[in-house]
Amino acid sequence: MNNTNKPSEKIIIALDGMDKDNVLNLIEKIPEVIWVKVGLELFVSEGPNILSVLKDKGKKIFLDLKFHDIPTTVARASFVASQAGVDFISLHTCAGIKALKMAKEAADEGAGKANLIPPKLLGITILTSWTQESFMTDLLIPQLIEQRVKHLAEIASNSGLGGCVCSPKEVKFLREIYPDTFELVTPGIRSLDSDLNDQSRVSDASEALKLGASKLVIGRAITHSIDPAYMFEKFCKKILI
């Protein structure tokens, strides 16, 4: 389980659209799963207790609540979250350097008080649902998404964060800048023949890893399949190719 070269270590299962019973059923079907992602929907519906349930099952947790607020609030949220024993915490990089630095310090302090290893904080760059057109028309930002992602990743790095979340489309040029110790976690992973749903900037699993992704967030392609265990194994095998 500690072997970071295992394909199963590279996959984070997104538990979106599930409740506690669904989650426990999925884990029972796929005991090989190491990493899970708890997002807003599951956290709001089940509360913080779902984190304890997953830790008791021996899972590593990516707490993906995307903290974005004034620096003090982001720091306090990171302090509390770090005491739950989660391994990754996401927060929006555009909260600013002050907020990110305070969050990192607070997370380290919170984990220390609970005698836990501090979680890695990951800065959200640009969500995979954004297209270049919507980015410019909705937000009135006359800049290429790739340029903005590069800038936000630099903010995350300079703030002492452990990595960032980006689409597979930005992984290659970010990995050319940052070492392997800087996590590049990529949602938007699909089988080449699958539906995109609400994602826009997506990629195939093996391609994303070859480009430099640290871990892949995969949700519906596995959790909504007829046979989740088979699909998980299929993704693991694809990673080895």
N, C-alpha and C positions, 0 to 999 in steps of 0.2 A: 504493500500500500504506500510505502514511502518512496518507491521507485518512480522518479519523475519522468522516466523514459517510457513507462507503460502507456499505451494508448488511452486507457481509461482515466489516467491522470490528466490527460489533455482536454477532456470533455466535461463541461459544466452543464448539467441538465437544468433547464429553466422550468420551474414548477408553476408557470403561469396558467391561470384558468383552472386551478385545482384546489380542493379543500384537503383537510387533514387526512380523511379516509382515502382519498385518491392518492395522496402522497405516500402513505404507508403501503398501499397496494402496489404502487409503482416500485418502491424500494424492495418490496418482497419479490416482485417479478424480476428485478434486475439488481441482485445483491452486489454485482461488480461495480456499480456506480460509486465513485469516490466523492465527486463534487456535485453540489446542488446550488441553484440560485433561487433565493427567496426575494421576490419582487413586491411591489406595492399591493397588488391584488391579494396575494396569499397572506401577506403580513397584516393587512387591514381586516381581512375576514377571520383570521385565526388568532391574531395577536402575537406578542413576543414568545408565547409558550411554544409556538411551532419551532423556534430555534432550539429550544431544549430538547424537543422530541427528536429533531434531526441529529443533534449532538449525541444523544443517547444511542442513536443508531450508528454512531461512528462516522458520520458524514462531515466533510469539509463544506463550509457554507460561504457563499458569496451573497452578502446582504446588499441587495441592489435597490436601495430606496432613493438614490440620487439626491442626496441632501443639497439644497440650494436655498440659502437664506443669508441673513446678516452674519458676520463672523462669529459672534458670541453664540448664536443659536446653532450654527453648524458645528462649532466646537463642542457644545454641550451634548448635542445628539451623538457625535462621534465618541464622546466619553462614555455615554451609556451603552452604545452599541458594542463598544470594545469589551465591555464586561460580560457580554452574552457568549463569548467564546467563538465569535465568527472569525473567518480567515481573511476575507476581502470585504471592504466597505466602499461603496461608490458615492461620489459627490460631484456635483457639476463644477468643472474647472472654471467656468465663467463666474463663479462666486468670487473669484479674485485671490491673489496671492496671500493677502492677510488672512482670509477665511481658511484657506488650505493649510497654511502653516499652523494656525491655531488648532485646526482639526487634527493635524498630525500629532501635535504635542498633547492634545487632550486624549487622543486614542491611546497613545503610549502610556500616559498617566493612568487612564482607566484600566487598561489591561494589567498594568503593574499592580494596582491595588487589588485586583482579583487573582493575582499570581498566574496570569495567562501570558502567552506569547502575543505581543501586539499584532493586530491585523495589518495587512497591507491596505493602504488607501489608494483607490483608483479614481483618476479624474476622468469624468465623462467629457468627451470632445464634442463631436456632432452626432446626434442620434441617427441610426441607420435608416430611419423613416424619411429623412430629408433628402430631397433631390436638389440638384443645382438650381433648377428653376424655382422651386418653392422657397428655397433658402434666400434667393434674391428678391422674389416678389412679396413673400410674406413678411420677411424680416428687414427688407430694404438694405441688405448687406451686399454691396457690390464687390464681392470677393469670392474666389474659388473656394469650394469646400476644403480642398486639399491644403490651401494656404492657411485657412482658419484652424484646421486640425493640427497642422504643424506648430502654429503659434500656441494653441491651448496645451498641446503636449509639452512644449517647452515650459509653460507656466507650471504644469504639474511636476515636471522634473525639478525645476528651480525651487519649488515649494517643499521638496523632500518626499513627495508621494512615491509609492512603490510601483506606479505604472499608470496606464490610462486605458480607457475603453474606446475603441475606434472600429470603424467598419473594415472589412477585409481589403477594401480598395485602398486604404491608407497605410496598411501594415508594412509594405515593402520599403517605402521611403523613411518611415519612422524607425524601422529596425536598422537601417543604414546609419542612423544617428545615435540610437540608444543601445546599450549592451543588453545581453540576455537577462540580466538581473532586473531590468525595467520591464515589468509585465505589460504585454500588449494583448489585452483580452478582446476577442472579436465576437460580437453577436452577428446576426445576419447570415448564419451558416445554413445552407440548404443543399439537398441533393440536387443535381443538375436538372432533374425532371420534376421537381416539386413546385408547388405554388409559392409565390412570394409573399402572400398575405399582405400585411401592412409594412413590409420591409422594402427598401429600394436599392440600397447599396449592399449587395450580397455576394456570396462566393461559395464555392465548393470547399469541403472540409480539408482535403489534402492540399489543395492550392493555397488556402490561407496559412497552413502550417509551413509550407515550403517558402512562403513569402516572409515568414518571421513571426507569426502569431505564437503567443505563449500558451493560450488556452482558447477553446472554442465554446461559445454558449449556444447550445442546441436545445430547442424546446419542442414545438409542435411536430417537427419531423419525426420525433421519437415518441413524445407523450400522447399525441393524437393518432398514432398509427394503430393498426389492428393488432400488431405484435410488437410492443415496445422493446422487449428483450432482443428480438431478432434485429430490429433497427439499430439498437445500441451496438450490438455486435458488428453489424454491417458498417457503421461509422468507424468503429475501432479498427476493423480490417482495412478500411479505406485509408486511414491514417498511416498504416504500415506500408502502403504502396509507394 
